[in-house]
């Protein structure tokens, strides 16, 4: 393994461990968990209000902002609803 890949793998392992801490025994592959976190991160980072806050405030202030939590919760619910729709569609296709 190259020394360049090691920091990335360590960070990935840390993210997976933290996600598993919050989702418990979710029977999901590590790739699924990583993709879920990356998708949420990208969606949260794309929020215009949070972008503006990040440009004009210290990191600690942005992390403590109440709208960060709201944006994160909204992103989680959108993903949950989206996955539910995909699963319903997939189930219907399989049984046709």
C-alpha positions in Angstrom: 0.0 0.0 0.0 1.4 3.4 -0.9 2.0 5.9 1.8 -0.3 8.4 0.0 -3.2 6.0 0.3 -2.7 5.4 4.0 -4.1 8.8 5.3 -7.2 8.4 3.1 -7.8 4.8 4.4 -7.3 5.9 8.0 -9.8 8.8 7.4 -12.3 6.4 5.7 -12.0 4.0 8.6 -12.6 6.8 11.1 -15.7 7.9 9.2 -17.1 4.4 9.0 -16.5 3.9 12.7 -18.3 7.2 13.5 -21.3 6.3 11.2 -21.6 2.9 12.8 -21.6 4.5 16.2 -24.8 6.4 15.2 -26.6 3.9 13.1 -25.9 1.0 15.4 -26.1 -2.5 13.8 -27.4 -1.3 10.5 -26.9 -4.3 8.2 -25.1 -2.3 5.5 -21.9 -2.7 3.5 -19.2 -0.1 4.4 -19.4 1.2 0.8 -23.0 2.1 1.4 -22.2 3.9 4.6 -19.4 5.9 3.0 -21.6 6.8 0.0 -24.4 7.9 2.3 -22.1 10.1 4.3 -20.5 11.6 1.1 -23.9 12.3 -0.4 -25.1 14.0 2.8 -21.9 16.0 3.0 -22.3 17.2 -0.6 -25.9 18.1 -0.2 -25.3 20.0 3.1 -22.3 21.8 1.6 -24.4 22.9 -1.4 -26.8 24.9 0.8 -26.4 28.6 -0.2 -27.0 29.8 3.4 -24.4 27.6 4.8 -21.9 28.6 2.1 -22.4 32.2 3.0 -22.0 31.5 6.7 -18.8 29.5 6.0 -17.3 32.4 4.0 -18.1 35.0 6.7 -17.6 33.2 10.0 -15.2 31.0 11.9 -15.6 27.2 11.6 -16.7 26.9 15.2 -19.4 29.4 14.6 -20.7 27.6 11.5 -20.6 24.3 13.3 -22.7 25.8 16.2 -25.2 27.4 13.9 -28.8 26.3 14.3 -29.5 26.2 10.6 -26.6 23.6 10.1 -28.7 21.1 12.0 -31.8 22.0 10.1 -30.1 21.7 6.7 -28.6 18.3 7.8 -32.0 17.0 9.0 -33.6 18.1 5.8 -30.9 16.3 3.8 -31.4 13.1 5.8 -35.1 13.2 5.3 -34.8 13.8 1.5 -32.4 10.9 1.2 -34.7 8.7 3.3 -37.7 9.6 1.1 -35.7 9.2 -2.1 -34.4 5.7 -1.1 -37.9 4.7 -0.2 -39.2 5.6 -3.6 -36.3 3.8 -5.3 -36.9 0.7 -3.2 -40.7 0.7 -4.0 -39.9 1.1 -7.7 -37.3 -1.7 -7.6 -39.7 -4.0 -5.7 -42.4 -3.4 -8.3 -40.1 -4.1 -11.2 -38.8 -7.3 -9.7 -42.3 -8.8 -9.3 -43.7 -7.8 -12.7 
